[in-house]
Amino acid sequence: RRASSKSFKDKMATLVLLTRSGLQDYYPYFETVGIKMFDVHAHPTDAQVEQMLLDVEKGSGITFVQEVRVKLWKALRYQWFRGPGHETPFIDRQRMPAIALPKTGAEENLRERYKEVDWHIPLADIDPDRQRQFIRRTRPSNEPAFRGPARSTQQYEVYKRKNDLFYEFKDIERCIAEWQNRNPRTMYREDPREHVFKLRLRSAEEVAAAALAQLHSGCSFCRWLRPNVTESKFQRLLYKCQWQLESISDFRTETDEVRMDLGEAVVGSQWNLGNGKKPRKKRSSRPPGEGGRRKRRDDHDATLELW
């Protein structure tokens, strides 16, 4: 019975495969182990090719030189790229052309492109995720000015990203600043939102302390010879966390007199004290059978009419 085209596998002699790379002298070692044919459609992994070479060395009782071993490994591993059905040839990594990227803000068209997007928008109105992607610098310009030297604001894109902990701390700072600008009369004396702020700050403190301990585990002489910039950043982050914790406690102490208790909060929710408005009274519903328009009140005096 003739095998179908799907079950048929094309075979290639190992001698032909090695001859393409100029390694035909090492074919007898493969023949000794029994590797005379090689599957053209096979896609062996790195571990499988390495195991094949180890079997050849063990069966022949030899050890390939490092340069020869690398060539044999590439001849077996890259055969799949040169096999039938692969129109795109395999390109070695060293042969790939380098990509030339323009410097940040160096090209005029690059600056103009980003200026058109959000250069004229105030920094406070830009999304926080977008704020971390650029920096703004104020530098003198040659344009005429009414008083003093003229200065222009330039915006540059930032392609380097810091640790996620720094962005998390910036978010906590923004939330605390917004909280402290609110009306303290709408806050509770034991407000759970301040407790959430403290929990987030303490978790950021623990992560920063763990990162500092990992950095301190290195050589102390090397750290003295060349101070680590990342270490100083984490140290400043620890100080900022402690300062924010103290600011939350100070704000709570200063506004404790005007804050609401739990009982006042329940009454305030009934009267809607947060908005300063009283709820509208509902019109009393009439009993059934008394529908129709209301009779107008007659305030005429009968004696006055006789006069």
C-alpha positions in Angstrom: 0.0 0.0 0.0 1.4 3.4 -1.0 1.6 5.9 1.7 -0.4 9.1 1.4 1.2 12.5 0.8 0.4 13.6 4.3 2.0 10.6 6.1 5.1 10.6 3.8 8.1 12.3 5.2 11.0 13.6 3.1 14.4 12.4 4.2 17.8 13.9 3.6 21.1 12.2 3.9 23.1 13.4 6.8 26.2 13.5 4.5 24.4 16.0 2.2 23.4 18.1 5.2 26.9 18.3 6.6 28.5 18.9 3.2 26.5 22.1 2.8 28.4 23.5 5.8 31.7 22.0 4.9 31.5 19.4 7.7 31.6 16.2 5.6 34.7 14.9 7.4 32.6 14.4 10.6 29.9 12.2 8.9 31.5 8.9 10.0 30.9 9.7 13.6 27.2 10.2 12.8 27.1 7.0 10.8 28.6 5.1 13.7 25.7 6.1 15.9 23.1 5.4 13.2 22.1 8.9 12.2 22.3 8.4 8.4 19.1 10.2 7.4 17.7 13.5 8.6 14.0 14.6 8.5 13.6 17.6 6.3 10.4 18.8 8.0 11.7 18.2 11.5 12.0 21.3 13.7 14.3 20.2 16.5 14.7 22.4 19.6 17.9 23.5 21.1 17.8 20.7 23.7 17.2 18.1 21.1 20.1 19.2 18.9 22.3 19.3 22.0 21.3 15.8 23.0 22.0 14.5 19.4 25.5 15.8 19.6 26.0 14.3 23.0 24.9 10.9 21.7 27.4 11.2 18.8 30.2 12.1 21.1 29.3 9.3 23.5 28.8 6.6 20.8 32.1 7.5 19.0 34.1 8.1 22.1 35.3 11.6 21.0 34.7 15.2 22.0 34.2 17.8 19.3 36.2 21.0 19.4 34.2 24.0 20.5 34.4 25.7 17.1 33.4 22.5 15.3 30.6 21.8 17.8 29.1 25.2 17.1 29.1 24.6 13.4 27.5 21.2 13.8 24.9 22.6 16.1 24.0 25.4 13.6 23.9 22.9 10.6 21.4 20.7 12.4 19.4 23.5 14.1 19.1 25.8 11.1 18.0 23.0 8.7 14.4 23.7 9.3 14.8 27.3 8.1 16.2 26.1 4.8 13.7 23.3 4.4 11.0 23.1 1.7 8.0 25.5 2.1 10.0 28.2 3.7 10.3 31.0 1.2 11.7 33.5 3.7 15.3 32.7 4.2 16.8 32.7 7.6 18.8 35.8 8.6 21.5 35.5 11.2 21.3 38.1 14.0 24.7 39.5 13.1 23.6 40.3 9.6 20.5 42.3 10.6 21.0 46.0 9.9 21.0 48.3 12.8 18.0 50.7 13.3 18.9 54.4 13.6 16.5 56.1 16.0 16.5 59.9 16.4 17.4 61.4 19.7 14.7 62.5 22.1 13.7 66.0 20.9 16.6 66.3 18.5 14.7 66.3 15.3 12.6 69.4 14.6 9.7 67.4 13.1 9.6 65.1 16.1 9.2 68.1 18.5 6.6 69.7 16.3 4.6 66.5 16.2 4.3 66.2 19.9 3.8 70.0 20.3 0.6 69.7 18.3 -0.7 67.0 20.6 -0.4 68.3 24.2 2.4 71.0 24.3 -0.1 73.8 24.9 -2.2 72.0 27.5 -1.4 72.7 31.2 0.3 69.9 33.0 -2.5 69.6 35.6 -5.1 68.9 32.8 -3.1 66.1 31.2 -3.8 62.5 32.1 -1.4 61.1 34.7 -0.4 58.2 32.5 0.6 60.7 29.8 2.5 63.0 32.3 5.0 60.4 33.1 5.9 60.0 29.4 7.4 63.5 28.9 9.3 66.3 30.7 9.2 70.0 30.2 12.1 72.4 30.4 12.1 76.2 30.3 15.0 77.7 28.4 15.9 81.2 27.0 14.9 81.9 23.5 15.8 84.5 20.9 12.3 85.9 20.6 11.6 89.5 21.6 10.1 90.0 25.0 8.5 93.0 26.8 10.4 92.7 30.1 13.5 90.5 30.8 14.9 87.7 28.6 12.4 85.7 26.6 11.9 82.1 27.7 10.2 79.2 26.0 8.9 75.9 27.3 10.1 72.8 25.5 8.7 69.3 25.9 10.7 66.1 25.5 9.5 62.6 25.4 10.8 60.2 28.0 11.5 56.6 26.8 12.9 55.3 30.1 10.5 54.1 32.7 11.1 54.1 36.5 10.2 51.5 39.0 6.4 51.0 39.4 6.8 51.9 43.1 7.6 55.6 42.2 4.5 56.0 40.1 2.4 54.3 42.8 3.8 56.9 45.3 2.9 59.8 43.0 -0.6 58.5 42.8 -0.8 58.4 46.6 0.6 62.0 46.8 -2.1 63.2 44.4 -4.9 61.5 46.3 -3.7 63.0 49.6 -3.4 66.5 48.2 -6.9 66.2 46.8 -8.2 64.9 50.1 -6.7 67.8 52.1 -8.3 70.4 49.8 -11.8 69.1 50.5 -14.2 70.5 53.1 -13.4 68.9 56.5 -17.0 69.3 57.6 -17.9 66.4 55.3 -15.3 64.1 56.9 -15.6 61.8 59.9 -13.4 61.9 62.9 -12.4 58.3 62.3 -12.5 58.5 58.5 -11.6 55.1 56.9 -10.3 56.9 53.8 -7.3 58.2 55.7 -6.7 54.8 57.0 -6.5 53.5 53.4 -3.9 56.2 52.6 -1.8 55.1 55.5 -2.0 51.5 54.5 -0.8 52.3 51.0 2.0 54.4 52.3 3.2 51.7 54.7 3.1 49.1 51.9 5.2 51.4 49.7 7.6 51.9 52.6 8.0 48.1 53.0 8.8 47.7 49.3 11.3 50.5 49.3 12.9 49.1 52.5 13.2 45.6 50.9 14.8 47.1 47.8 17.3 49.1 49.9 18.2 45.9 51.9 18.9 44.1 48.6 21.1 47.0 47.4 23.0 47.1 50.7 23.8 43.4 50.4 26.5 44.3 47.8 30.1 45.2 48.5 30.3 48.2 50.9 33.6 49.4 49.4 32.1 49.5 45.9 29.2 51.5 47.2 31.5 54.0 48.8 33.7 54.2 45.7 30.7 54.8 43.4 27.4 55.7 45.0 24.4 54.0 43.7 21.8 56.5 42.3 19.0 54.0 42.7 19.8 53.6 46.4 19.5 57.3 47.0 16.1 57.4 45.1 14.7 54.7 47.3 16.0 56.5 50.4 14.3 59.7 49.4 11.1 57.7 48.8 11.3 56.4 52.4 11.6 59.9 53.7 8.7 61.1 51.6 6.5 58.3 52.8 7.2 59.2 56.5 6.5 62.9 55.7 3.1 62.0 54.1 2.2 59.9 57.1 2.9 62.8 59.4 1.0 65.2 57.2 -2.1 63.0 57.3 -2.0 62.9 61.2 -1.4 66.7 61.4 -4.4 67.4 59.0 -6.6 65.1 61.1 -5.6 66.9 64.3 -6.2 70.4 62.9 -9.6 69.6 61.5 -10.8 67.4 64.3 -13.1 70.1 65.8 -15.1 70.6 62.6 -15.5 67.0 61.7 -18.6 64.9 62.2 -19.2 62.1 64.6 -20.8 58.9 63.6 -24.2 60.0 65.0 -24.0 63.4 63.3 -23.1 61.6 60.1 -26.3 59.6 60.2 -28.5 62.7 60.9 -26.6 64.6 58.2 -27.2 61.9 55.7 -31.0 62.3 56.4 -30.9 66.0 55.9 -28.3 65.9 53.2 -25.9 68.3 55.1 -23.1 67.6 52.7 -24.9 69.6 50.0 -26.3 72.2 52.3 -29.9 71.6 51.1 -32.9 70.2 52.9 -35.0 67.6 51.3 -38.2 68.8 49.6 -41.4 67.9 51.5 -43.7 65.6 49.6 -47.3 66.7 49.0 -49.8 64.9 51.1 -51.9 62.6 49.0 -55.7 63.1 49.2 -57.9 60.3 50.3 -59.9 58.6 47.6 -63.1 60.4 46.6 -61.8 63.9 47.1 -60.3 64.5 43.7 -60.8 67.4 41.4 -59.6 71.0 41.8 -59.3 72.6 45.2 -62.0 75.2 46.1 -60.6 78.8 46.3 -60.9 80.4 49.7 -63.4 83.3 49.9 -62.0 86.1 52.0 -64.9 88.7 51.3 -66.5 90.4 54.2 -70.3 90.4 54.0 -70.7 93.7 56.0 -68.3 95.5 53.8 -70.2 94.4 50.7 -73.5 95.8 52.1 -71.8 99.2 52.6 
